[in-house]
Amino acid sequence: MYHETYHPLAGDNLKNILDNAGENEKKIILETVDAATKGKIRKYRIDIAPPNPDGKGGIWYEVDNGIVIGSCRE
């Protein structure tokens, strides 16, 4: 039987995001990560700033089982 182990966004992976964030951004990141960890959500997106009117840019991070798999800081 196969069981995938849940890994929260933590340690160096979380530190790398927080190192580049301002105070308001850190608050949003930590709240989103905390909610995902409590719910053991594997795939989620941390949305900090919305995209431009043309749908590009913004500030976000895609997380899959504790690893950032995509991001944008425009």
Secondary structure, 3 states (H helix, E strand, C coil): CCCCCCCCCCHHHHHHHHHCCCHHHHHHHHHHHHHHHHCCCCEEEEEEECCCCCCCCCEEEEEECCEEEEEEEC
